[in-house]
Amino acid sequence: MTIDYAAAMALRDEGRRFDYADRETMLYALAAGMGRDPLDARELRYVFEGDGFCAMPTLAVVAARSDIARRIPFDLALMLHGEQRLTLHRPMPTAASLIADSRITEVLDKGEGKGALIYTETTARLADTDEPLFTIGNTLFARGDGGFGGPRGPAPATHALPDRAPDHVHVAETRADQALLYRLTGDRNPLHADPALARRAGFAVPILHGLCTYAIACRAVLATACEDDPARVRQFDVRFTAPVFPGDRIETDVWIDGDIVSFRCRVPERDVVAINNGRCVIVTP
């Protein structure tokens, strides 16, 4: 089917309720690799409901998951997650009831054979106080659905990384079962679990969720730029550029320039950049 631009732009999903508790908060942090050393007090507070218990900022992307883009007729088999954006209006609670509204903000037609870019936005507020909590933006690249007659752009500019050596390099080892753990946070796409399906999609083994790498990048920025204080993170934006396989070692290059933290995630053994043009806005102490 061909994308109907007017129908896509009219899509709305308003007033959806989402609830999560401390279990989901700890599971998300464990899936990001927090707590590998159970004696590390800096990470223990993300995975144990003791003193100082807190939530990772990027928990937001699974706390109010929207499927509004799937109401647009495009080939799911050729869809890639292109970008992820997050703005936090206040720190993520360790448990909450949320009300979320989602919409399509733009659909760009890159041309026949060049695909389409689908931009979505979800805003969430606390159900009990109506206070805004976060805004999520997604860019999906529908590789097989260009040429429908929509606007061509321009697409938003990406964040440029500093032209100097990184100030920090954070190393995270992923596990062979990392995707099986992360999928329990809500994304049950079999591409991340079924070896036969992964081979049909052109991968030797199931790949890691892009949003798991996104969480690992957040873990790196928290450790290197925020003194592991999640309340300092206000914005966390990335561009996905290559898949990660469970078991890969991820090195996150971090540059700190005042309240702007730039970052990218590399897999050195395969010489690929998995996340690029990362930009985190922090509150400086």
Backbone as JSON, one array per atom type, in Angstrom:
{
  "sequence": "MTIDYAAAMALRDEGRRFDYADRETMLYALAAGMGRDPLDARELRYVFEGDGFCAMPTLAVVAARSDIARRIPFDLALMLHGEQRLTLHRPMPTAASLIADSRITEVLDKGEGKGALIYTETTARLADTDEPLFTIGNTLFARGDGGFGGPRGPAPATHALPDRAPDHVHVAETRADQALLYRLTGDRNPLHADPALARRAGFAVPILHGLCTYAIACRAVLATACEDDPARVRQFDVRFTAPVFPGDRIETDVWIDGDIVSFRCRVPERDVVAINNGRCVIVTP",
  "N": [[0.83, -1.2, 0.0], [0.31, 2.33, -0.57], [1.66, 5.16, 1.13], [-0.54, 7.42, 2.61], [-0.36, 10.7, 2.81], [-1.88, 12.82, 4.01], [-3.68, 11.39, 5.63], [-1.87, 10.12, 7.34], [-0.74, 12.31, 8.7], [-2.9, 13.13, 10.15], [-3.2, 11.31, 12.17], [-3.77, 10.46, 15.54], [-3.24, 9.63, 18.95], [-4.55, 9.68, 21.87], [-4.6, 10.31, 25.39], [-3.83, 7.83, 26.48], [-3.24, 5.44, 29.02], [-0.53, 4.5, 31.05], [1.19, 2.34, 33.24], [3.8, 1.77, 35.52], [6.0, 0.0, 37.74], [8.34, -0.46, 40.51], [9.56, -2.84, 39.77], [9.66, -2.87, 36.92], [11.33, -0.7, 36.57], [13.76, -1.57, 37.69], [14.24, -3.84, 36.1], [14.63, -2.69, 33.57], [17.03, -1.26, 34.01], [18.78, -3.38, 34.62], [18.72, -4.66, 32.13], [20.11, -2.82, 30.67], [22.62, -3.24, 31.54], [23.32, -2.37, 34.05], [24.43, -3.02, 37.39], [26.08, -5.22, 36.96], [28.36, -5.58, 38.43], [27.6, -6.4, 41.5], [28.4, -5.17, 43.81], [28.99, -2.61, 43.31], [28.25, 0.43, 44.33], [27.37, 2.69, 42.97], [25.92, 1.8, 40.77], [24.22, -0.03, 41.89], [22.03, 1.23, 43.05], [20.25, 1.62, 40.99], [19.14, -0.81, 40.55], [18.22, -1.9, 42.85], [15.9, -1.59, 45.42], [16.67, 0.03, 47.61], [18.21, 2.44, 49.82], [18.45, 5.54, 48.17], [17.41, 4.65, 45.76], [16.8, 4.86, 42.28], [15.72, 5.88, 38.96], [16.78, 5.16, 35.63], [17.28, 7.78, 33.25], [16.52, 7.21, 30.56], [14.59, 5.3, 30.8], [12.17, 6.31, 30.15], [11.6, 5.8, 27.42], [10.52, 3.29, 27.27], [8.49, 3.39, 29.03], [6.17, 4.58, 28.13], [5.26, 3.4, 25.61], [4.6, 3.85, 22.21], [2.63, 2.82, 19.4], [1.89, 4.22, 17.19], [2.98, 4.84, 14.67], [2.8, 2.47, 13.3], [0.31, 2.39, 12.27], [0.42, 3.53, 9.87], [0.53, 2.52, 6.53], [3.22, 0.76, 5.76], [6.14, -1.11, 4.74], [6.99, -3.25, 7.11], [9.12, -5.03, 7.28], [11.19, -3.75, 6.07], [11.77, -1.63, 7.65], [13.68, 0.68, 9.58], [15.01, 1.83, 12.69], [15.72, 5.07, 12.97], [16.38, 7.46, 14.46], [16.41, 8.63, 17.86], [14.89, 10.62, 20.27], [14.79, 12.4, 23.35], [13.3, 14.36, 25.8], [13.38, 15.39, 29.07], [11.23, 16.59, 31.48], [11.22, 16.52, 34.16], [12.91, 14.5, 36.66], [12.77, 10.94, 36.09], [10.35, 9.09, 37.83], [10.58, 6.27, 40.12], [8.39, 4.67, 40.06], [5.2, 4.98, 38.55], [2.07, 6.35, 37.34], [1.0, 7.14, 34.16], [-0.22, 9.47, 31.68], [-0.46, 9.57, 28.25], [0.03, 11.16, 25.08], [0.15, 10.77, 21.59], [1.45, 11.49, 18.31], [1.82, 11.85, 14.72], [4.4, 13.72, 13.47], [5.67, 14.43, 11.11], [6.05, 13.27, 7.73], [8.4, 12.41, 5.52], [9.13, 12.24, 2.1], [11.53, 10.6, 0.48], [11.83, 9.81, -2.07], [11.23, 7.6, -4.91], [12.38, 4.36, -4.39], [14.12, 5.3, -2.49], [13.02, 5.55, -0.01], [11.13, 6.53, 2.99], [10.83, 8.93, 5.62], [9.59, 8.78, 8.83], [8.26, 10.67, 11.34], [7.6, 10.73, 14.76], [5.91, 11.76, 17.79], [5.65, 11.6, 21.29], [4.09, 12.68, 24.17], [4.17, 12.71, 27.7], [2.52, 12.76, 30.83], [2.21, 13.04, 34.43], [-0.23, 11.05, 35.91], [-1.58, 11.6, 38.3], [-1.09, 14.26, 38.98], [-1.05, 15.74, 36.68], [1.24, 16.92, 35.74], [3.77, 17.67, 33.34], [6.0, 15.13, 32.17], [7.79, 13.84, 30.29], [8.98, 14.13, 26.86], [9.02, 12.32, 23.92], [10.71, 11.67, 20.91], [10.71, 10.05, 17.76], [12.38, 8.78, 14.88], [11.61, 6.97, 12.1], [12.81, 4.94, 9.5], [11.45, 4.11, 6.64], [12.31, 2.01, 4.42], [11.28, 0.95, 2.06], [9.24, 2.54, 1.03], [9.19, 5.01, -0.32], [8.35, 7.69, -2.66], [5.63, 8.41, -2.57], [4.55, 10.85, -2.92], [4.73, 12.85, -1.0], [6.08, 15.62, 1.02], [9.56, 16.44, 0.57], [11.41, 17.34, 2.38], [13.39, 19.82, 4.14], [15.24, 17.38, 6.16], [15.68, 17.42, 9.74], [18.71, 18.87, 11.06], [21.65, 17.04, 12.09], [23.41, 16.54, 15.21], [26.66, 17.77, 15.51], [29.69, 16.17, 16.3], [32.39, 17.0, 18.55], [35.57, 18.13, 17.26], [37.91, 16.75, 18.34], [39.94, 14.69, 20.48], [38.1, 12.33, 22.48], [36.87, 13.17, 25.76], [36.37, 11.21, 27.62], [36.29, 7.63, 27.56], [34.02, 5.16, 27.73], [33.62, 1.79, 28.58], [31.63, -0.97, 27.83], [30.66, -4.23, 28.29], [28.64, -6.35, 26.47], [26.27, -9.04, 26.91], [25.81, -12.42, 25.75], [23.17, -13.11, 26.0], [21.86, -10.73, 26.09], [19.9, -9.43, 24.44], [17.71, -11.1, 24.81], [17.1, -10.55, 27.42], [16.62, -7.76, 27.34], [14.33, -7.62, 25.71], [12.26, -8.18, 27.4], [11.53, -5.78, 28.46], [9.59, -4.82, 26.85], [9.72, -4.77, 24.0], [9.03, -7.1, 21.83], [9.92, -7.93, 19.34], [10.68, -10.49, 17.12], [13.05, -10.51, 15.71], [15.09, -10.05, 17.44], [15.42, -12.33, 18.84], [14.87, -14.77, 17.51], [16.75, -17.01, 15.81], [16.44, -18.09, 13.2], [14.7, -16.29, 11.9], [16.3, -14.01, 12.05], [18.4, -14.73, 10.35], [17.01, -14.82, 7.91], [16.57, -12.15, 7.65], [19.03, -11.26, 7.05], [21.05, -11.31, 8.95], [23.6, -12.85, 10.88], [23.08, -13.72, 13.45], [20.52, -13.09, 15.97], [19.96, -9.61, 16.44], [20.93, -6.94, 18.7], [18.59, -4.85, 20.4], [18.14, -1.55, 19.18], [17.38, 0.36, 21.04], [18.36, -0.75, 23.33], [21.11, -0.41, 23.07], [20.99, 2.34, 23.13], [20.22, 2.72, 25.83], [22.55, 1.74, 27.02], [24.33, 3.67, 26.16], [23.34, 5.82, 27.63], [23.92, 4.92, 30.2], [26.7, 5.12, 30.05], [27.08, 7.91, 29.75], [25.96, 8.84, 32.14], [27.84, 7.8, 33.95], [30.24, 9.04, 33.21], [29.84, 11.8, 32.87], [27.93, 12.78, 34.61], [28.27, 12.08, 37.23], [26.87, 9.86, 38.0], [24.29, 10.75, 38.57], [21.05, 10.73, 37.87], [19.2, 12.78, 37.8], [20.37, 14.93, 36.61], [20.18, 14.78, 33.89], [18.66, 16.13, 31.05], [18.06, 16.03, 28.37], [18.3, 13.65, 25.7], [19.56, 12.55, 22.88], [19.93, 10.66, 19.86], [21.42, 9.19, 16.87], [20.89, 6.27, 15.11], [23.19, 4.07, 13.62], [24.37, 1.6, 12.96], [23.95, -1.96, 13.41], [24.13, -3.7, 16.59], [25.5, -6.65, 17.98], [24.53, -9.13, 20.33], [26.87, -9.7, 22.88], [28.85, -8.13, 21.81], [31.43, -5.71, 22.45], [31.0, -2.5, 23.62], [32.21, 0.67, 23.1], [31.96, 3.84, 24.36], [32.46, 7.01, 23.3], [32.94, 10.09, 24.84], [32.33, 13.53, 25.04], [32.6, 16.49, 26.87], [31.19, 19.59, 27.16], [30.53, 22.04, 28.96], [27.15, 22.32, 29.59], [26.47, 20.62, 27.57], [26.75, 17.41, 26.43], [28.43, 15.41, 24.23], [28.38, 12.39, 22.3], [29.24, 9.06, 21.11], [28.72, 5.66, 20.12], [30.82, 2.93, 19.71], [31.73, -0.18, 18.13], [34.51, -1.66, 18.51], [35.78, -4.08, 17.67], [34.53, -4.76, 15.32], [34.8, -2.49, 13.92], [32.79, -0.47, 13.66], [30.41, 2.21, 13.96], [27.83, 2.39, 16.09], [25.96, 4.06, 17.33], [25.61, 7.43, 16.58], [26.41, 10.98, 16.58], [25.43, 11.71, 19.08], [23.72, 13.59, 21.58], [23.5, 15.05, 24.68], [21.83, 16.94, 27.02], [22.67, 18.41, 30.02], [22.21, 19.27, 33.5], [24.39, 21.36, 35.02], [26.32, 21.07, 38.02]],
  "CA": [[0.0, 0.0, 0.0], [1.02, 3.61, -0.62], [1.42, 6.05, 2.26], [-1.44, 8.55, 2.41], [0.27, 11.73, 3.64], [-2.88, 13.54, 4.81], [-4.19, 10.47, 6.65], [-0.81, 9.91, 8.32], [-0.57, 13.51, 9.51], [-4.08, 13.28, 10.99], [-3.22, 10.28, 13.2], [-3.62, 10.88, 16.93], [-3.48, 8.61, 19.96], [-4.57, 10.58, 23.01], [-5.14, 9.89, 26.68], [-3.52, 6.44, 26.85], [-2.69, 5.29, 30.37], [0.56, 3.54, 31.24], [1.61, 2.19, 34.63], [4.97, 0.95, 35.76], [6.36, -0.07, 39.15], [9.78, -0.6, 40.72], [10.04, -4.02, 39.05], [9.99, -2.46, 35.56], [12.47, 0.21, 36.66], [14.97, -2.37, 37.92], [14.45, -4.7, 34.94], [15.2, -1.86, 32.52], [18.42, -0.99, 34.35], [19.51, -4.64, 34.44], [18.84, -4.9, 30.69], [21.13, -1.88, 30.18], [23.91, -3.66, 32.07], [23.54, -1.91, 35.42], [24.47, -4.06, 38.4], [26.94, -6.37, 36.64], [29.1, -5.74, 39.68], [26.58, -6.14, 42.51], [28.96, -4.41, 44.92], [29.22, -1.24, 42.86], [27.15, 1.22, 44.91], [26.87, 3.67, 42.01], [24.93, 1.16, 39.9], [23.28, -0.83, 42.68], [20.81, 1.98, 43.36], [19.34, 1.52, 39.86], [18.59, -2.17, 40.46], [17.83, -2.35, 44.19], [14.98, -0.61, 46.0], [17.17, 0.47, 48.91], [18.47, 3.87, 49.93], [18.91, 6.18, 46.94], [16.84, 4.0, 44.57], [16.48, 5.84, 41.25], [15.44, 5.35, 37.63], [17.56, 5.7, 34.52], [16.48, 8.73, 32.47], [15.99, 6.64, 29.32], [13.42, 4.46, 31.09], [11.02, 6.95, 29.51], [11.28, 5.31, 26.08], [9.72, 2.07, 27.39], [7.4, 3.61, 30.0], [4.96, 4.97, 27.4], [5.59, 2.95, 24.25], [3.53, 4.12, 21.25], [2.69, 2.11, 18.13], [1.11, 5.02, 16.25], [3.55, 4.79, 13.33], [2.41, 1.23, 12.62], [-0.98, 2.61, 11.61], [0.73, 3.96, 8.51], [0.84, 1.31, 5.76], [4.55, 0.66, 5.18], [6.7, -2.45, 4.83], [7.69, -3.39, 8.39], [10.35, -5.79, 7.1], [12.23, -2.84, 5.59], [11.8, -0.47, 8.54], [14.8, 0.83, 10.49], [14.9, 2.89, 13.69], [16.77, 6.0, 12.56], [16.78, 8.41, 15.5], [15.64, 8.65, 19.11], [15.06, 11.87, 21.0], [14.11, 12.4, 24.64], [13.4, 15.53, 26.67], [12.82, 15.13, 30.4], [10.79, 17.81, 32.16], [11.59, 16.28, 35.56], [13.5, 13.16, 36.71], [11.85, 9.81, 36.03], [10.06, 8.41, 39.1], [10.84, 4.83, 40.11], [7.09, 4.06, 39.77], [4.29, 6.07, 38.2], [0.98, 6.19, 36.38], [1.18, 8.19, 33.16], [-1.16, 9.69, 30.59], [0.38, 9.91, 27.11], [-0.55, 11.53, 23.8], [1.1, 10.55, 20.5], [1.03, 11.98, 16.99], [2.8, 11.89, 13.64], [4.77, 15.13, 13.28], [6.02, 14.65, 9.71], [6.43, 12.12, 6.9], [9.17, 12.94, 4.4], [9.26, 11.34, 0.96], [12.87, 10.76, -0.09], [11.77, 9.45, -3.48], [11.08, 6.2, -5.29], [13.58, 3.59, -4.16], [14.95, 5.92, -1.45], [12.36, 5.4, 1.27], [10.4, 7.61, 3.65], [11.15, 9.18, 7.02], [8.36, 8.99, 9.6], [8.6, 11.3, 12.62], [6.52, 10.65, 15.74], [6.15, 12.42, 19.08], [4.81, 11.19, 22.41], [4.25, 13.47, 25.4], [3.6, 12.0, 28.84], [2.35, 13.54, 32.07], [1.85, 12.24, 35.59], [-1.69, 10.93, 35.96], [-2.19, 12.13, 39.53], [-0.92, 15.72, 39.11], [-1.1, 16.32, 35.34], [2.49, 17.61, 35.45], [4.52, 17.05, 32.23], [7.13, 14.32, 32.61], [8.79, 13.74, 29.23], [8.59, 14.15, 25.46], [9.82, 11.38, 23.14], [10.64, 11.77, 19.46], [11.28, 8.93, 17.01], [12.43, 8.81, 13.42], [11.64, 5.64, 11.49], [13.19, 4.96, 8.09], [10.71, 3.08, 5.9], [13.17, 1.93, 3.24], [10.59, 0.51, 0.85], [7.98, 3.25, 0.86], [9.31, 6.33, -0.92], [7.63, 7.91, -3.9], [4.18, 8.5, -2.36], [4.09, 12.19, -3.26], [4.78, 13.75, 0.14], [7.19, 16.57, 1.02], [10.88, 15.8, 0.59], [12.25, 17.8, 3.48], [14.6, 19.1, 4.59], [15.25, 16.7, 7.45], [16.41, 18.18, 10.77], [20.16, 18.68, 11.1], [22.16, 16.2, 13.16], [24.38, 17.17, 16.1], [28.05, 17.52, 15.12], [30.58, 15.82, 17.4], [33.59, 17.84, 18.6], [36.73, 17.71, 16.47], [39.05, 16.53, 19.23], [39.87, 13.39, 21.15], [37.07, 12.33, 23.52], [37.3, 13.4, 27.15], [36.26, 9.92, 28.31], [35.84, 6.46, 26.8], [33.38, 4.21, 28.64], [33.58, 0.46, 27.98], [30.56, -1.84, 28.33], [30.59, -5.55, 27.68], [27.29, -6.91, 26.41], [26.23, -10.49, 27.11], [25.21, -13.17, 24.65], [21.72, -13.17, 26.21], [21.4, -9.36, 26.38], [18.66, -9.12, 23.72], [16.63, -11.86, 25.43], [16.74, -9.82, 28.63], [16.05, -6.44, 27.03], [13.0, -7.72, 25.1], [11.27, -8.23, 28.47], [11.09, -4.42, 28.76], [8.42, -4.51, 26.05], [9.86, -4.93, 22.56], [9.12, -8.54, 21.58], [10.24, -8.19, 17.94], [11.44, -11.74, 17.08], [14.36, -10.28, 15.12], [16.06, -9.99, 18.53], [15.4, -13.6, 19.59], [14.69, -15.94, 16.66], [17.9, -17.11, 14.89], [16.02, -18.34, 11.81], [14.2, -15.03, 11.36], [17.44, -13.1, 11.89], [19.11, -15.12, 9.12], [16.21, -14.39, 6.76], [16.71, -10.69, 7.56], [20.39, -10.95, 6.62], [21.97, -11.26, 10.08], [24.06, -14.19, 11.27], [22.43, -14.03, 14.72], [19.62, -12.0, 16.36], [20.67, -8.38, 16.79], [20.51, -6.24, 19.91], [17.69, -3.72, 20.17], [18.77, -0.25, 19.15], [17.1, 1.08, 22.28], [19.24, -1.27, 24.38], [22.35, 0.35, 22.9], [20.64, 3.69, 23.62], [20.31, 2.66, 27.29], [23.95, 1.58, 27.37], [24.93, 4.99, 25.99], [22.93, 6.62, 28.78], [24.74, 4.43, 31.32], [28.04, 5.68, 29.88], [27.04, 9.35, 30.02], [25.75, 8.99, 33.58], [29.07, 7.49, 34.67], [31.39, 9.89, 32.86], [29.54, 13.23, 32.83], [26.88, 13.17, 35.57], [28.55, 11.5, 38.55], [25.79, 8.89, 38.21], [23.09, 11.43, 39.08], [20.12, 10.78, 36.75], [18.44, 14.03, 37.81], [21.07, 15.94, 35.84], [19.92, 14.61, 32.46], [17.46, 16.83, 30.58], [17.78, 15.67, 26.98], [19.17, 12.55, 25.28], [19.21, 12.35, 21.47], [20.92, 9.88, 19.12], [21.14, 8.65, 15.54], [21.34, 4.88, 15.0], [23.93, 3.95, 12.37], [24.76, 0.22, 12.66], [23.46, -2.89, 14.44], [25.01, -4.3, 17.6], [25.18, -8.05, 18.24], [24.77, -9.53, 21.73], [28.24, -10.15, 23.08], [29.76, -7.08, 21.39], [31.94, -4.73, 23.4], [30.64, -1.16, 23.17], [33.0, 1.77, 23.64], [31.26, 5.1, 24.18], [33.29, 8.21, 23.36], [32.17, 11.16, 25.49], [32.9, 14.88, 25.08], [31.83, 17.34, 27.78], [31.35, 21.02, 26.92], [29.54, 22.7, 29.8], [25.93, 21.54, 29.78], [26.26, 19.77, 26.4], [27.59, 16.21, 26.37], [28.37, 14.73, 22.94], [28.82, 11.0, 22.46], [28.98, 8.06, 20.08], [29.0, 4.29, 20.57], [31.55, 2.16, 18.71], [32.07, -1.59, 18.36], [35.86, -1.64, 17.92], [36.17, -5.34, 17.04], [33.97, -4.78, 13.96], [35.11, -1.17, 13.34], [31.55, 0.2, 13.28], [29.79, 3.15, 14.89], [26.45, 1.94, 16.24], [25.21, 5.28, 17.62], [26.42, 8.59, 16.24], [25.81, 12.32, 16.74], [24.71, 11.76, 20.35], [23.7, 14.88, 22.28], [22.82, 15.02, 25.97], [21.83, 18.2, 27.76], [22.69, 18.13, 31.45], [22.25, 20.36, 34.45], [25.7, 21.37, 35.68], [26.17, 21.32, 39.48]],
  "C": [[0.86, 1.25, 0.0], [0.67, 4.45, 0.59], [0.5, 7.18, 1.84], [-0.98, 9.66, 3.36], [-0.75, 12.41, 4.55], [-3.41, 12.66, 5.94], [-3.14, 10.23, 7.74], [-0.69, 11.11, 9.25], [-1.76, 13.74, 10.45], [-4.12, 12.28, 12.14], [-2.97, 10.88, 14.59], [-3.9, 9.68, 17.83], [-3.41, 9.33, 21.3], [-5.15, 9.92, 24.26], [-4.87, 8.45, 27.06], [-2.85, 6.39, 28.22], [-1.63, 4.2, 30.38], [0.92, 3.52, 32.72], [2.88, 1.36, 34.69], [5.34, 1.04, 37.24], [7.87, -0.27, 39.28], [10.36, -1.8, 39.98], [10.48, -3.64, 37.64], [11.21, -1.54, 35.55], [13.77, -0.56, 36.82], [15.27, -3.27, 36.73], [15.09, -3.92, 33.79], [16.68, -1.61, 32.78], [19.29, -2.24, 34.19], [19.73, -4.92, 32.96], [19.85, -3.96, 30.05], [22.52, -2.22, 30.7], [24.23, -3.13, 33.45], [23.57, -3.11, 36.37], [25.29, -5.27, 38.05], [27.89, -6.66, 37.8], [28.14, -5.4, 40.81], [27.09, -5.4, 43.74], [29.28, -2.97, 44.55], [28.04, -0.38, 43.3], [26.57, 2.22, 43.93], [25.76, 3.07, 41.14], [23.89, 0.38, 40.67], [21.97, -0.09, 42.91], [19.83, 2.04, 42.2], [18.6, 0.17, 39.83], [18.17, -2.73, 41.81], [17.05, -1.23, 44.87], [15.38, -0.19, 47.41], [17.35, 1.97, 48.95], [19.0, 4.42, 48.61], [18.38, 5.56, 45.67], [16.41, 5.05, 43.56], [16.29, 5.14, 39.91], [16.39, 5.96, 36.61], [16.7, 6.69, 33.73], [15.82, 8.12, 31.24], [14.92, 5.58, 29.56], [12.18, 5.01, 30.39], [10.63, 6.29, 28.19], [10.53, 3.98, 26.12], [8.53, 2.26, 28.31], [6.1, 3.99, 29.32], [5.18, 4.67, 25.92], [4.39, 3.15, 23.32], [3.73, 3.31, 19.98], [1.99, 2.9, 17.03], [1.66, 4.94, 14.83], [3.12, 3.54, 12.57], [1.02, 1.31, 12.02], [-0.81, 3.16, 10.21], [1.1, 2.72, 7.71], [2.22, 1.38, 5.12], [5.08, -0.74, 5.45], [7.53, -2.57, 6.1], [9.03, -4.11, 8.24], [11.51, -4.91, 6.66], [12.36, -1.59, 6.46], [13.03, -0.49, 9.43], [14.49, 1.96, 11.47], [16.04, 3.86, 13.42], [17.29, 6.88, 13.67], [15.88, 8.25, 16.72], [15.96, 9.94, 19.84], [14.25, 11.8, 22.29], [14.37, 13.72, 25.35], [12.69, 15.21, 27.97], [12.47, 16.47, 31.06], [11.02, 17.74, 33.67], [12.17, 14.86, 35.61], [12.43, 12.06, 36.68], [11.61, 9.25, 37.41], [10.39, 6.92, 38.99], [9.55, 4.02, 39.92], [6.12, 5.19, 39.49], [3.14, 5.56, 37.36], [1.04, 7.41, 35.45], [-0.01, 8.28, 32.23], [-0.34, 10.21, 29.41], [-0.45, 10.22, 25.88], [0.51, 11.37, 22.72], [0.53, 11.08, 19.19], [2.16, 11.8, 16.0], [3.13, 13.37, 13.41], [5.2, 15.44, 11.86], [6.29, 13.32, 9.03], [7.11, 12.69, 5.67], [9.38, 11.87, 3.34], [10.63, 11.57, 0.32], [12.94, 10.32, -1.54], [11.67, 7.96, -3.71], [12.41, 5.48, -5.13], [14.49, 4.14, -3.08], [14.29, 5.93, -0.08], [11.66, 6.65, 1.77], [10.85, 7.72, 5.09], [9.87, 9.53, 7.76], [8.76, 9.5, 10.98], [7.39, 11.23, 13.55], [6.92, 11.38, 17.02], [5.15, 11.9, 20.1], [5.12, 12.09, 23.61], [3.55, 12.73, 26.53], [3.56, 12.92, 30.05], [1.95, 12.61, 33.19], [0.34, 12.24, 35.75], [-2.29, 11.61, 37.18], [-2.1, 13.65, 39.64], [-1.05, 16.46, 37.78], [0.17, 17.1, 34.99], [3.21, 16.91, 34.29], [5.74, 16.31, 32.74], [8.19, 14.22, 31.51], [8.13, 13.86, 27.86], [9.56, 13.26, 24.7], [9.62, 11.67, 21.65], [11.32, 10.58, 18.81], [11.35, 9.29, 15.54], [12.54, 7.38, 12.93], [11.95, 5.81, 10.0], [12.5, 3.79, 7.4], [11.38, 2.95, 4.53], [12.43, 1.61, 1.95], [9.39, 1.35, 0.45], [8.12, 4.69, 0.37], [8.49, 6.45, -2.18], [6.13, 8.03, -3.75], [3.65, 9.91, -2.6], [4.09, 13.18, -2.12], [5.94, 14.73, 0.04], [8.51, 15.85, 1.16], [11.76, 16.28, 1.73], [12.36, 19.3, 3.51], [14.4, 18.39, 5.92], [16.01, 17.56, 8.46], [17.9, 17.87, 10.75], [20.56, 17.79, 12.26], [23.2, 16.98, 13.98], [25.79, 16.79, 15.68], [28.89, 17.23, 16.36], [31.81, 16.74, 17.38], [34.75, 17.25, 17.81], [37.97, 17.65, 17.36], [38.9, 15.14, 19.83], [38.81, 13.44, 22.24], [37.67, 12.56, 24.91], [37.27, 12.11, 27.97], [35.89, 8.85, 27.29], [35.31, 5.44, 27.81], [33.24, 2.87, 27.92], [32.49, -0.37, 28.65], [30.59, -3.15, 27.56], [29.13, -5.99, 27.64], [27.37, -8.43, 26.51], [25.55, -11.16, 25.92], [23.69, -13.22, 24.78], [21.11, -11.78, 26.43], [20.07, -9.04, 25.7], [17.48, -9.87, 24.33], [16.17, -11.2, 26.73], [16.04, -8.5, 28.28], [14.63, -6.55, 26.45], [11.9, -7.81, 26.16], [10.85, -6.85, 28.94], [9.94, -3.99, 27.85], [8.52, -4.73, 24.57], [10.11, -6.4, 22.25], [9.39, -8.87, 20.1], [11.11, -9.45, 17.85], [12.8, -11.61, 16.41], [15.46, -10.32, 16.18], [16.15, -11.31, 19.31], [15.44, -14.84, 18.71], [15.85, -16.05, 15.66], [17.49, -17.31, 13.44], [15.51, -17.05, 11.17], [15.34, -14.05, 11.13], [18.22, -13.43, 10.63], [18.34, -14.69, 7.89], [16.32, -12.88, 6.55], [18.14, -10.28, 7.19], [21.41, -10.87, 7.72], [22.35, -12.69, 10.49], [23.38, -14.66, 12.55], [21.44, -12.9, 15.02], [20.41, -10.79, 16.83], [20.13, -7.79, 18.09], [19.57, -5.11, 19.54], [18.49, -2.42, 20.12], [18.56, 0.52, 20.45], [17.85, 0.49, 23.47], [20.6, -0.58, 24.29], [22.16, 1.78, 23.38], [20.74, 3.75, 25.15], [21.75, 2.51, 27.76], [24.7, 2.9, 27.2], [24.57, 5.91, 27.15], [23.73, 6.21, 30.02], [26.14, 5.03, 31.25], [28.08, 7.16, 30.22], [26.81, 9.61, 31.51], [27.06, 8.81, 34.34], [30.17, 8.51, 34.43], [31.11, 11.38, 33.0], [28.59, 13.7, 33.91], [27.12, 12.66, 36.98], [27.42, 10.56, 38.98], [24.56, 9.51, 38.89], [22.09, 11.58, 37.94], [19.32, 12.08, 36.69], [19.11, 15.12, 36.99], [20.76, 15.88, 34.35], [18.6, 15.27, 32.08], [17.08, 16.45, 29.16], [18.77, 14.6, 26.56], [18.78, 12.12, 23.88], [20.32, 11.59, 20.76], [20.45, 9.61, 17.7], [21.71, 7.24, 15.49], [21.99, 4.66, 13.63], [24.38, 2.53, 12.02], [24.23, -0.7, 13.76], [24.57, -3.33, 15.4], [24.56, -5.74, 17.8], [25.41, -8.36, 19.72], [26.14, -10.17, 21.88], [29.26, -9.13, 22.62], [30.24, -6.24, 22.57], [31.67, -3.34, 22.84], [31.53, -0.14, 23.88], [32.28, 3.07, 23.32], [32.23, 6.26, 24.38], [32.43, 9.36, 23.87], [32.97, 12.45, 25.48], [32.02, 15.75, 25.95], [32.19, 18.8, 27.53], [30.26, 21.76, 27.69], [28.33, 21.82, 29.99], [25.58, 20.69, 28.56], [27.27, 18.62, 26.43], [27.37, 15.56, 25.01], [28.9, 13.31, 23.1], [28.54, 10.18, 21.22], [29.35, 6.7, 20.64], [29.65, 3.51, 19.43], [31.64, 0.69, 19.13], [33.43, -1.79, 17.72], [36.24, -2.93, 17.2], [35.63, -5.44, 15.61], [34.16, -3.44, 13.25], [33.84, -0.49, 12.82], [31.13, 1.18, 14.37], [28.31, 2.81, 14.94], [25.51, 3.1, 16.53], [26.14, 6.45, 17.33], [25.66, 9.87, 16.57], [25.01, 12.43, 18.03], [24.84, 13.12, 21.01], [22.87, 14.74, 23.54], [22.95, 16.4, 26.59], [21.73, 17.87, 29.24], [22.59, 19.42, 32.25], [23.6, 20.31, 35.15], [25.54, 21.72, 37.15], [26.68, 22.69, 39.86]]
}
